[in-house]
């Protein structure tokens, strides 16, 4: 399942950005949800800044990639893909070894 994900995540800087930014997205989104569910809507809205910043950083990283991500086909496609990638696919990519494999492959191809 992560094989096409591998194609879009090969640049070492993008890989490092993702390994830092995706956990921030997850934590920020969960804390936003928790605060809203607890009746603290303003705090929840503030926590949404964390996932927004995370996505902005990931976008910067993706601009470095040789193969850019597929364009979004609308708002629902954006929401579905973002949440599936941040909460599921990225973690499969990391824990299956794809993240470190892509990082090593890129470093070896540049002689480092």
Secondary structure, DSSP 8 states (H G I E B T S, - for coil): --HHHHHT---HHHHHHHHHHHHHHHHHHHHHHHHHHTT-HHHHHHHHHHHHHHHHHHHHHHTT-SS------SHHHHHHHHHHIIIIIHHHHHHTTHHHHHHHHHHHHTT-
